[in-house]
Every structure is written in structure tokens, then in C-alpha cells.
Amino acid sequence: MRCIRRVLVALLAVGATMAAVPGLALAAEGEGGTASFGLYALAAGLAVGLPTFGAALGQGRATAAAMESIGRNPNSADRIFTPMIIGLALMEALGLYGLVIAFMLQGKILP
């Protein structure tokens, strides 16, 4: 629990820093300046990393809870399995949305 709290605090600090320095977003010297390239690359990396991290945490917790529930009551395995798989698929979709956003941002980097 402490590890998750530390990660959330670090992400909040990075987000606050990026919000506090809006001049970086407008620092491009024209079309496709080096500052613009760097910010798009940063955004693409964050668009892949953050949803993947969140989806992995969610999938791990959901699977652990389902396995613990099945361990306590093995007769309920068939009623737990299907909703767990649906939930895992929806969490994976959130990670894939981040990948799609990163590909769209990459299109802005490379014409």
C-alpha cells in the first residue's frame, strides 16, 4: 500500500510540475521545433506508460481477489470466472486506448 501511495504522489508531483510550467508547451520556435518534438515524445511515452501501469495494477488486484474468493469457496468458481474475464478485458482495453493515443501523438512527431 505504501508503494502505491508513493507512486501516486510521484505522478501527482510530475503532473503539477507540468501544469505549473505552461511555457514549455508554447516554447516551439516554429513548426516542428525541438521543444515541440520533445513534448510530443514525452506525451506519447506517458500515454503508453500510465494506462499500462494502471491496467496492470487493476488486473493484478482483480485476479488476486478472484483467486482468493475461489480458494475460500471452490463451488463458486464458475460464477466468478466469467465476470473476472470480462473485467480483465475491459482493463486491458484501457491500456490499449493509451497505445492508440501514443500512436496518434507519434503521427504528430513524424510527418
Secondary structure per residue as TSV (DSSP state, phi and psi in degrees):
chain	resnum	aa	ss	phi	psi
A	1	M	-	360.0	-36.5
A	2	R	H	-65.2	-37.6
A	3	C	H	-64.3	-43.6
A	4	I	H	-64.4	-40.8
A	5	R	H	-63.6	-40.2
A	6	R	H	-64.6	-41.2
A	7	V	H	-64.7	-42.5
A	8	L	H	-64.5	-39.1
A	9	V	H	-65.0	-40.9
A	10	A	H	-64.6	-42.0
A	11	L	H	-65.2	-38.3
A	12	L	H	-64.5	-40.1
A	13	A	H	-65.2	-41.7
A	14	V	H	-65.0	-43.1
A	15	G	H	-63.8	-41.0
A	16	A	H	-66.2	-38.1
A	17	T	H	-64.9	-43.1
A	18	M	H	-66.8	-35.3
A	19	A	H	-73.6	-30.0
A	20	A	H	-77.6	-15.9
A	21	V	-	-119.3	69.1
A	22	P	G	-71.6	-14.9
A	23	G	G	-63.5	-25.4
A	24	L	G	-64.0	-35.2
A	25	A	T	-70.6	-25.1
A	26	L	T	-105.5	13.9
A	27	A	-	-86.8	3.3
A	28	A	-	-66.0	141.5
A	29	E	-	-89.4	13.1
A	30	G	S	150.5	-162.9
A	31	E	T	-68.9	122.3
A	32	G	T	70.4	35.7
A	33	G	-	-68.3	171.3
A	34	T	H	-68.0	-33.6
A	35	A	H	-66.7	-39.1
A	36	S	H	-65.1	-42.1
A	37	F	H	-61.4	-43.8
A	38	G	H	-65.0	-40.6
A	39	L	H	-69.8	-38.1
A	40	Y	H	-65.9	-38.7
A	41	A	H	-65.4	-41.0
A	42	L	H	-63.2	-44.2
A	43	A	H	-64.6	-39.2
A	44	A	H	-65.4	-41.1
A	45	G	H	-64.6	-42.9
A	46	L	H	-68.1	-33.6
A	47	A	H	-67.1	-26.1
A	48	V	H	-88.1	-44.3
A	49	G	H	-69.7	-47.7
A	50	L	H	-66.6	-48.5
A	51	P	H	-64.8	-34.6
A	52	T	H	-66.4	-41.8
A	53	F	H	-62.5	-45.9
A	54	G	H	-64.8	-42.4
A	55	A	H	-64.9	-39.1
A	56	A	H	-65.2	-42.3
A	57	L	H	-62.7	-44.7
A	58	G	H	-64.2	-41.7
A	59	Q	H	-66.3	-39.4
A	60	G	H	-64.0	-44.4
A	61	R	H	-68.1	-40.7
A	62	A	H	-65.5	-43.0
A	63	T	H	-66.6	-41.0
A	64	A	H	-62.7	-42.1
A	65	A	H	-66.1	-40.3
A	66	A	H	-66.6	-42.4
A	67	M	H	-66.1	-37.0
A	68	E	H	-66.0	-40.0
A	69	S	H	-65.8	-41.8
A	70	I	H	-67.4	-35.8
A	71	G	H	-64.6	-34.8
A	72	R	H	-78.3	-33.7
A	73	N	-	-139.4	87.8
A	74	P	G	-63.1	-22.6
A	75	N	G	-70.9	-16.6
A	76	S	G	-93.9	10.4
A	77	A	H	-60.9	-40.0
A	78	D	H	-70.0	-28.5
A	79	R	H	-82.7	-19.2
A	80	I	H	-92.7	-32.6
A	81	F	H	-62.2	-49.3
A	82	T	H	-64.1	-49.5
A	83	P	H	-62.6	-31.9
A	84	M	H	-65.4	-44.3
A	85	I	H	-64.0	-39.7
A	86	I	H	-64.1	-43.4
A	87	G	H	-63.2	-41.3
A	88	L	H	-64.1	-38.3
A	89	A	H	-65.2	-39.9
A	90	L	H	-68.0	-37.3
A	91	M	H	-65.9	-39.3
A	92	E	H	-65.6	-35.1
A	93	A	H	-62.4	-36.7
A	94	L	H	-64.1	-39.2
A	95	G	H	-64.5	-37.8
A	96	L	H	-69.9	-31.0
A	97	Y	H	-61.2	-39.5
A	98	G	H	-62.0	-38.4
A	99	L	H	-65.4	-40.3
A	100	V	H	-64.1	-41.6
A	101	I	H	-63.3	-40.4
A	102	A	H	-63.2	-39.3
A	103	F	H	-65.2	-38.8
A	104	M	H	-65.7	-39.7
A	105	L	H	-68.6	-34.0
A	106	Q	H	-65.4	-31.2
A	107	G	H	-64.6	-28.1
A	108	K	H	-77.4	-27.3
A	109	I	H	-75.8	-50.9
A	110	L	-	-105.3	111.6
A	111	P	-	-67.9	360.0
